[in-house]
Structure formats: structure tokens, C-alpha cells
Amino acid sequence: MGYYFSKFVFWITGWKVAGEIPQGVKKAVMIAAPHTSNWDFLWARLAFFILRVPVRFTVKKELLKFPLNLILNPLGAIGIDRTKNQISNKKQSMTEAMINLFDKRDRLIILVTPEGTRSYVTEWKTGFYRVAEGANVPILCGFLNYEHKIAGIGPMFTVNGQMEQQIEDIKDFYRPIKGKYPEKGVR
């Protein structure tokens, strides 16, 4: 259902998909940039249905209760439990919680927006990198190019510990891509 509906919507609106998950990749952090509009979620979700990529996104586990679970689960939501650890009596960080999700699954691709907002930011949040590093998974570059109406998957980066340099390399990929509001994009 999601595949055919998504193909139809892309066909009538003139959007296309490009790229694919590299063969053999079962786990990854997929970043989505530039994130400039609430419409990004719709176009990305449709594109991933077409590409048959089982991408997930994180929400507080409390949101996955009836009736919201009826909407969020089919869209790819996965609950994050940040409750206090019984041993240390501390809440786990979002990064730790996401790494734990990777540890518990054989296949998992989590979508993250590194800007952390739809507004322009000079610095990206680094959690996506730390999750990929901690879970020992690659980083995939998901994108929406509104100028050319192309949604897809770009290059894959294997985390090498050179966080600042790798984030700049990733930004280099995104700089020519125009979001819905280009002035809020990656510079």
C-alpha cells in the first residue's frame, strides 16, 4: 500500500528518487539534510516507501500508546526509553538510548536531522556521529532536493574518529542541495 501510494504521489507531483542503501548494510544512522520544512517528513517518508528502505525515527516511548501508535508505528516510529537506570539511578542520554536500539536489533536504519531544527544553524549537533561511532554503524546521507524534485540516498561515510573533518565532508555533500527554504540550508 505505502509503495504504490507513494509512487502515485511522486508521479503526479513530478518527484523522483535516486540512490539506494549500499549492499550488505543492515544497520546505519541516516541523516536528513537540509531540514528546512515540516514537508520534509512527508516527502522523505514517501521516498523511503518507494526505495523500500525500512527507515525508522525516534520518539518518546510514551507517544507509542493508543491512539497515536496507530499513526506513528506504520510511519516508522520507534520508542526511546530514557528512564532512570536502576543501577546508576541516572537517565540515559539520547545517544546511549539510540546505541542500545542498535545493540538490540539485527537490522535498523534510524533517521536523524543533524541540524536539530528547521531553522538555519551554523553548527550541527554531533549526536548522529556519536551514535554511529558508539554503535559501530555507517552514516548514510538522505536528501531532499526541492529545486530538482529528487529525494534519495547519497554517499555513505564510515566513522573514523575524525568527527570534525567528517562532518565537514558530509556538509560538502549537502551544500549544493536546495531544501524547501534554501536560505535555511547547509552553508
C-alpha positions as CSV (number, residue, x, y, z in Angstrom):
1,M,0.0,0.0,0.0
2,G,2.7,2.5,1.0
3,Y,4.8,1.7,-2.0
4,Y,2.1,2.2,-4.6
5,F,0.5,5.3,-3.0
6,S,4.0,6.9,-2.7
7,K,4.8,6.1,-6.4
8,F,1.5,7.7,-7.4
9,V,2.1,10.8,-5.4
10,F,5.6,11.2,-6.8
11,W,4.4,10.6,-10.3
12,I,1.6,13.3,-10.1
13,T,3.9,15.8,-8.4
14,G,7.0,15.2,-10.6
15,W,9.3,14.0,-7.8
16,K,11.9,11.3,-8.5
17,V,14.0,9.0,-6.2
18,A,17.7,8.4,-6.5
19,G,20.3,6.2,-4.8
20,E,20.0,3.1,-2.6
21,I,21.3,1.6,0.5
22,P,24.7,0.0,-0.2
23,Q,24.5,-3.7,-0.5
24,G,25.1,-5.5,2.8
25,V,24.3,-2.5,5.0
26,K,21.8,-3.7,7.6
27,K,22.3,-1.0,10.2
28,A,23.1,2.7,9.8
29,V,22.4,6.2,11.0
30,M,20.8,8.1,8.1
31,I,21.0,11.8,8.3
32,A,18.4,14.0,6.6
33,A,19.5,17.5,5.5
34,P,18.9,20.2,4.7
35,H,15.8,20.0,7.1
36,T,14.0,23.3,6.4
37,S,10.3,22.5,6.4
38,N,7.7,20.2,8.0
39,W,7.0,19.0,4.5
40,D,10.4,17.2,4.6
41,F,8.9,14.4,6.7
42,L,6.2,13.7,4.1
43,W,8.5,13.6,1.1
44,A,11.1,11.6,2.9
45,R,8.6,9.0,4.1
46,L,7.1,8.6,0.6
47,A,10.7,8.3,-0.9
48,F,11.6,5.6,1.6
49,F,8.5,3.6,0.8
50,I,9.4,3.8,-2.9
51,L,13.0,2.8,-2.2
52,R,11.8,0.1,0.2
53,V,14.1,1.4,2.9
54,P,12.7,0.5,6.4
55,V,13.9,3.7,7.9
56,R,12.8,4.5,11.5
57,F,12.7,7.7,13.5
58,T,12.8,8.1,17.3
59,V,10.1,9.4,19.6
60,K,9.5,9.2,23.3
61,K,8.1,5.7,24.1
62,E,5.1,7.3,25.8
63,L,3.9,8.6,22.3
64,L,3.5,5.0,21.1
65,K,0.4,4.3,23.1
66,F,-3.1,4.2,21.7
67,P,-4.3,6.0,19.7
68,L,-1.1,7.7,18.4
69,N,0.6,4.4,17.9
70,L,-1.9,3.7,15.1
71,I,-0.4,6.5,13.1
72,L,3.2,6.6,14.3
73,N,4.1,2.9,14.1
74,P,3.3,2.5,10.3
75,L,5.3,5.6,9.6
76,G,8.4,4.1,11.2
77,A,8.4,5.5,14.8
78,I,10.5,3.6,17.3
79,G,10.2,4.4,21.0
80,I,13.1,5.7,23.1
81,D,13.2,4.8,26.8
82,R,15.2,7.3,28.7
83,T,14.0,6.3,32.2
84,K,16.5,6.1,35.0
85,N,18.9,3.1,35.1
86,Q,18.2,1.1,38.2
87,I,21.9,0.6,38.9
88,S,23.2,4.1,38.3
89,N,20.0,5.9,39.0
90,K,20.7,8.2,36.0
91,K,18.7,8.8,32.9
92,Q,20.4,7.5,29.8
93,S,21.2,10.1,27.2
94,M,19.5,10.1,23.8
95,T,22.8,8.9,22.3
96,E,23.0,6.0,24.7
97,A,19.4,5.1,24.1
98,M,19.9,5.0,20.3
99,I,23.1,2.9,20.6
100,N,21.1,0.5,22.7
101,L,18.4,0.3,20.0
102,F,21.2,-0.8,17.5
103,D,22.5,-3.4,20.0
104,K,19.1,-5.0,20.3
105,R,18.4,-5.4,16.6
106,D,19.8,-7.2,13.6
107,R,18.5,-4.5,11.1
108,L,18.0,-0.9,11.9
109,I,18.3,2.4,10.0
110,I,17.5,5.4,12.1
111,L,16.8,8.8,10.5
112,V,18.2,11.9,12.3
113,T,18.2,15.6,11.4
114,P,21.7,16.9,12.4
115,E,20.6,20.5,12.4
116,G,18.1,19.7,15.2
117,T,15.7,22.4,13.8
118,R,14.2,23.6,10.6
119,S,16.0,26.9,11.0
120,Y,19.5,27.7,9.7
121,V,22.2,26.8,12.2
122,T,25.9,27.4,11.9
123,E,26.8,24.2,13.8
124,W,25.3,20.7,13.5
125,K,24.5,18.7,16.6
126,T,27.0,15.8,16.8
127,G,24.7,13.1,18.3
128,F,24.3,11.4,15.0
129,Y,28.0,10.9,14.7
130,R,28.4,9.7,18.3
131,V,25.6,7.2,17.8
132,A,27.2,5.9,14.6
133,E,30.5,5.7,16.4
134,G,29.1,4.0,19.5
135,A,27.0,1.5,17.6
136,N,29.8,0.9,15.0
137,V,27.5,1.6,12.1
138,P,28.0,3.8,9.0
139,I,26.4,7.2,8.3
140,L,24.1,7.4,5.2
141,C,23.2,10.8,3.7
142,G,19.5,11.0,2.9
143,F,18.4,14.1,1.0
144,L,15.5,16.1,-0.5
145,N,16.4,18.4,-3.3
146,Y,13.3,20.6,-3.8
147,E,14.9,22.5,-6.7
148,H,15.1,19.4,-8.8
149,K,12.4,17.4,-7.0
150,I,14.7,14.5,-6.2
151,A,14.6,12.5,-2.9
152,G,17.1,9.9,-2.2
153,I,20.2,8.4,-0.6
154,G,23.7,9.9,-1.2
155,P,27.1,8.7,0.0
156,M,27.9,6.5,2.9
157,F,30.5,7.5,5.5
158,T,32.3,5.0,7.7
159,V,33.1,6.7,11.1
160,N,36.8,7.1,11.6
161,G,37.1,9.1,14.8
162,Q,37.8,12.4,12.9
163,M,34.5,13.9,13.7
164,E,35.0,17.5,12.8
165,Q,36.6,16.6,9.4
166,Q,33.9,14.0,8.6
167,I,31.1,16.3,9.4
168,E,32.6,18.9,7.1
169,D,32.9,16.3,4.4
170,I,29.2,15.4,4.9
171,K,28.3,19.1,4.8
172,D,30.2,19.4,1.5
173,F,27.8,16.8,0.0
174,Y,24.7,18.7,1.2
175,R,25.8,22.3,0.3
176,P,24.6,22.2,-3.3
177,I,21.2,20.6,-2.3
178,K,18.3,23.0,-2.0
179,G,15.8,22.5,0.7
180,K,12.2,23.8,0.5
181,Y,13.6,27.1,2.0
182,P,17.2,27.3,0.6
183,E,18.2,30.2,2.8
184,K,17.9,27.8,5.8
185,G,20.1,25.1,4.1
186,V,23.6,23.9,4.7
187,R,26.3,26.5,4.1
